[in-house]
Amino acid sequence: MLMATEWVTLVRHVRTTNGDQYLCHACKGSWHSQNKAAVTANGLQTARLVRCRVPVDGLTAEVASALGALAPGDKVVRGVVTVPDGKTFAALGREHEAATLVDKHDNTRGRFPHYYLEGVS
């Protein structure tokens, strides 16, 4: 896939009986962010929309499995990070360019197989 030159970290939040775990998987992908605004009855509403594409070619089985398991509420971070606890997970958007996953599209069939991730920050 063209322009998949950025390092991105997929951060999965997994709830277990022993507490919460935060699984981080770094891979190459593309990163594009855009500011969106709308005027509503409550005033001006703004958000930053993030689009990230991760090509399937060359991924390890562990990262491919993590991509398949990503769910809304997980995070995508530009760069390589580690997340040891919930406090760090909550602060990702303040300390790094990060987005909370809203939707994931499986575009693994076709000429340029990839996952397309959409998030907001």
Buried (B, 14 or more C-beta within 10 A) or exposed (E): BEEBEBBBBBBBBEEEEEEEEBBBBBBBBBBEBEEEEEEEEEEEEEEBBBBBBBBBEEBEEEBBEBBEBBEEEBBBBBEEBEBEEEEBBEEBBEEBBBBBBEEBEEBBEEEEEBBBBBBBB
